[in-house]
Amino acid sequence: MIYRRMISRVVFAALVLLSSLHASASDGNAEAWQALQDGRAVLILRHALAPGTGDPGNFDLNDCSTQRNLNETGREQARAWKPFLAEHGIEEARVFTSQWCRCRDTATEMDVGEVTEWPSLNSFFQGRGDGATQTRQTIALVNELAAGLPVVMVSHQVNITRLAGVYPSSNEGVILALPLSEDPTVLARVAPGR
């Protein structure tokens, strides 16, 4: 009887361990997630769903009412990152964001750490910035970060495409190996619900 209870406990513990390992490996990106946890990679994601393209002609960086913003689906998508990251061993992160409201709102709704604005992550779509300069600045800022919590950046499609050569969907992220360069190694493309 005691032997059976011991066997049951061992089997139960093994099943719990396997199920937790399955969560991080089930998407086939276990190595990328581990690199992110270990500080050998960063995650950059496109803001959650903000219907439309570009921004209105009266765009004002300091006035969200003049920008394309997250809808309720976008807010739900952004909130989905917290449990998704937790499933992959990331409970807290250093979060850097574009100053656009849709990016700041995505970063805030994720609720995984203090949000810091990085102007280099701002969109340069429709000539609003300088893609080459901003990409170099982002690379330098990331590579200068001290060791610490995992790094998550929230930006725009054009920024991610310029940096990583990937055209992300709304709310899709890319895990990039460190150190960053102008031709970074893409370790995985990830998003909650995929």
C-alpha positions in Angstrom: 0.0 0.0 0.0 2.8 2.4 0.9 4.7 1.4 -2.2 1.6 2.1 -4.4 1.2 5.6 -2.8 4.9 6.4 -3.4 4.6 5.2 -7.0 1.5 7.3 -7.5 3.2 10.4 -6.1 6.2 9.9 -8.3 4.0 9.4 -11.4 2.0 12.5 -10.5 5.2 14.6 -10.0 6.5 13.4 -13.4 3.3 14.3 -15.1 3.3 17.8 -13.6 6.9 18.3 -14.7 6.2 17.0 -18.2 3.1 19.3 -18.6 5.2 22.3 -17.6 7.9 21.4 -20.0 5.3 20.8 -22.7 4.0 24.4 -22.4 7.4 25.8 -23.3 8.2 23.2 -25.9 4.8 22.8 -27.5 5.2 25.6 -29.9 8.6 24.2 -31.1 10.4 27.3 -29.9 11.8 26.1 -26.6 15.4 27.2 -27.4 14.2 30.7 -28.4 12.2 31.1 -25.2 15.1 29.8 -23.1 17.4 32.4 -24.9 14.9 35.1 -24.0 14.8 34.0 -20.4 18.6 33.8 -20.2 19.2 37.3 -21.7 20.7 35.9 -24.9 17.7 37.2 -27.0 15.1 39.9 -27.1 11.4 39.9 -28.1 10.2 42.7 -30.4 6.5 42.7 -31.2 4.1 44.7 -33.4 1.4 46.5 -31.4 -1.9 44.8 -31.0 -4.8 45.3 -33.4 -5.4 49.0 -34.3 -7.7 48.9 -37.4 -6.6 50.9 -40.4 -3.2 51.8 -41.9 -0.9 54.7 -41.0 -2.3 57.6 -39.1 -4.6 60.5 -39.8 -3.2 63.7 -41.5 -3.6 65.6 -38.2 -1.4 63.1 -36.3 0.0 64.5 -33.1 2.3 62.3 -31.0 0.9 63.9 -27.8 -2.7 63.4 -28.7 -4.1 59.9 -28.9 -7.3 61.1 -30.5 -5.3 62.0 -33.6 -3.9 58.5 -33.9 -5.0 55.1 -35.0 -5.6 53.3 -31.7 -6.2 49.8 -30.3 -9.8 48.6 -30.5 -11.2 46.3 -27.8 -9.9 43.2 -29.7 -6.5 44.8 -29.7 -6.7 45.4 -26.0 -7.6 41.7 -25.4 -4.7 40.7 -27.7 -2.3 42.8 -25.6 -3.6 41.4 -22.3 -3.0 37.8 -23.7 0.8 38.4 -23.7 1.0 38.2 -19.8 -0.2 34.5 -19.5 1.5 33.6 -22.8 4.9 34.9 -21.5 4.2 33.2 -18.1 3.6 29.9 -19.9 7.1 30.3 -21.3 8.8 31.1 -18.0 8.7 35.0 -18.2 6.7 36.6 -15.4 8.3 40.0 -15.5 10.3 41.9 -18.2 11.9 45.2 -19.1 9.4 46.7 -21.6 10.4 49.4 -24.1 7.9 50.9 -26.5 7.3 53.4 -29.3 5.7 56.6 -28.2 2.7 56.0 -30.4 -0.4 55.4 -28.3 -1.2 52.0 -29.8 2.2 50.8 -28.8 2.2 52.3 -25.4 -1.3 50.9 -24.8 -0.1 47.5 -25.9 2.9 47.6 -23.6 0.8 48.8 -20.7 -2.0 46.2 -21.3 0.7 43.4 -21.3 1.3 44.2 -17.7 4.7 42.4 -17.4 6.8 45.3 -16.3 7.5 49.0 -16.2 7.1 50.6 -19.6 9.9 52.9 -20.9 9.5 54.9 -24.1 12.2 54.6 -26.8 11.8 57.1 -29.6 13.9 54.8 -31.8 10.9 52.4 -31.8 8.6 55.1 -33.2 7.1 54.4 -36.6 8.8 55.8 -39.7 6.0 54.9 -42.0 4.9 57.6 -44.5 8.2 59.5 -43.8 7.5 60.2 -40.1 11.1 59.3 -39.2 14.4 58.0 -40.4 14.3 54.2 -40.6 18.1 53.6 -41.0 19.0 55.9 -38.1 16.2 54.6 -35.8 17.2 51.0 -36.5 20.8 51.7 -35.7 19.7 53.5 -32.5 17.5 50.5 -31.4 20.4 48.1 -32.0 22.8 50.2 -30.0 20.3 50.7 -27.1 19.6 47.0 -26.9 23.2 46.0 -27.0 24.1 48.6 -24.3 21.5 47.2 -21.8 22.9 45.6 -18.6 22.1 42.1 -17.7 18.7 41.7 -16.1 15.1 40.8 -16.7 14.1 39.7 -20.2 13.7 42.5 -22.8 10.4 43.1 -24.6 10.0 45.9 -27.2 6.7 47.1 -28.7 7.0 48.8 -32.1 5.5 48.9 -35.6 5.5 46.7 -38.6 8.0 48.9 -40.6 10.5 48.9 -37.7 10.4 45.2 -37.3 10.6 44.5 -41.0 13.6 46.9 -41.3 15.3 45.3 -38.3 14.5 41.6 -38.8 13.3 41.2 -42.3 10.0 39.8 -41.0 6.6 41.2 -41.8 4.7 40.7 -38.6 1.0 40.6 -38.1 -0.7 42.8 -35.5 0.3 41.4 -32.1 3.0 39.1 -33.5 6.5 39.0 -32.0 9.9 38.0 -33.1 12.6 36.6 -30.8 16.0 37.9 -32.0 19.4 36.6 -30.8 21.8 38.9 -29.1 23.9 40.9 -29.8 21.6 42.6 -32.2 23.0 43.6 -35.6 21.7 45.0 -38.9 21.2 41.3 -39.9 20.0 39.7 -36.7 19.3 36.0 -36.2 15.5 35.3 -36.0 15.1 32.6 -33.4 11.2 32.4 -33.5 8.0 34.2 -34.5 5.5 34.0 -31.6 2.1 35.3 -30.7 -0.5 34.4 -28.1 -3.1 31.9 -29.4 -0.8 30.5 -32.1 
